[in-house]
Amino acid sequence: MIKNGSVIASLSDQLRRDISLGILQPGEKLNIEALKRGYSVSHPSVREALSLLVGEGYVSFEELKGFRVLQASQEQLKDSSRVRAEMEALAFEWSVELTNVDWRSSMVAAHYALSELEQQILEDPLNAALEWDNRNKNFHMTIVGNSGSQKLIELVSVQYDQTRRYRLMAHANDRSETSRSRWVEKSAEEHNALKDAVLQGDIKAGQSILRSHITKATLHVIEGTELQMEGLKGHS
């Protein structure tokens, strides 16, 4: 049971990565037999992993048609980002109200780890994107992790994961060095400001930065890439 669960978790991680980086394209049919051979796993493991990704918004399933990579949706990205921004802002307030030295120390460490990857993603966006996003999630989850609400922490984590594919595809497809550099530099400044707001216990500043930071990142993904998103026609 444990071994099988580990195989499914590992396969799910690989599929998330390949979908997020565009190796498996939006709308692409996911043939179970082909995935079984390609990832060297059993047929039941493939079905379990795909079913898990259906629930996470990476994959769709229809009777008689099977599994497909879910089409990227501009409106879904905007909605998830807006919800995430508000939940993180609330969690920031609760975390600051419960501030302690361990939390503040963990914020400094999470910020340092993230800042190391910000230069690498400029130089090698395709290979550095996944680790950058892992550290970025750790940074944001460290912010909300002191809120005292496990339910709120879980909700933020879900919203972050549901927008992960868009961020990774953006980094993988944004070929403009100037655009990427400008975005990474601005993002790094905002991460540093968030860390300072935590250390200073400044709730209003932290909430303002978070809302702006998350929603501007969404605009970068939409405007700075050539992702095939539903509803893109008609937008300039």
Rosetta blueprint (number, residue, H / E / L):
1 M L
2 I H
3 K H
4 N H
5 G H
6 S H
7 V H
8 I H
9 A H
10 S H
11 L H
12 S H
13 D H
14 Q H
15 L H
16 R H
17 R H
18 D H
19 I H
20 S H
21 L L
22 G L
23 I L
24 L L
25 Q L
26 P L
27 G L
28 E L
29 K E
30 L E
31 N L
32 I H
33 E H
34 A H
35 L H
36 K H
37 R H
38 G H
39 Y H
40 S L
41 V L
42 S L
43 H H
44 P H
45 S H
46 V H
47 R H
48 E H
49 A H
50 L H
51 S H
52 L H
53 L H
54 V H
55 G H
56 E H
57 G L
58 Y L
59 V E
60 S E
61 F E
62 E E
63 E L
64 L L
65 K L
66 G E
67 F E
68 R E
69 V E
70 L L
71 Q L
72 A E
73 S E
74 Q H
75 E H
76 Q H
77 L H
78 K H
79 D H
80 S H
81 S H
82 R H
83 V H
84 R H
85 A H
86 E H
87 M H
88 E H
89 A H
90 L H
91 A H
92 F H
93 E H
94 W H
95 S H
96 V H
97 E H
98 L L
99 T L
100 N L
101 V H
102 D H
103 W H
104 R H
105 S H
106 S H
107 M H
108 V H
109 A H
110 A H
111 H H
112 Y H
113 A H
114 L H
115 S H
116 E H
117 L H
118 E H
119 Q H
120 Q H
121 I H
122 L H
123 E H
124 D L
125 P H
126 L H
127 N H
128 A H
129 A H
130 L H
131 E H
132 W H
133 D H
134 N H
135 R H
136 N H
137 K H
138 N H
139 F H
140 H H
141 M H
142 T H
143 I H
144 V H
145 G L
146 N L
147 S L
148 G L
149 S L
150 Q H
151 K H
152 L H
153 I H
154 E H
155 L H
156 V H
157 S H
158 V H
159 Q H
160 Y H
161 D H
162 Q H
163 T H
164 R H
165 R H
166 Y H
167 R H
168 L H
169 M H
170 A H
171 H H
172 A H
173 N H
174 D L
175 R L
176 S L
177 E H
178 T H
179 S H
180 R H
181 S H
182 R H
183 W H
184 V H
185 E H
186 K H
187 S H
188 A H
189 E H
190 E H
191 H H
192 N H
193 A H
194 L H
195 K H
196 D H
197 A H
198 V H
199 L H
200 Q H
201 G L
202 D L
203 I H
204 K H
205 A H
206 G H
207 Q H
208 S H
209 I H
210 L H
211 R H
212 S H
213 H H
214 I H
215 T H
216 K H
217 A H
218 T H
219 L H
220 H H
221 V H
222 I H
223 E H
224 G L
225 T L
226 E L
227 L L
228 Q L
229 M E
230 E E
231 G L
232 L L
233 K L
234 G L
235 H L
236 S L
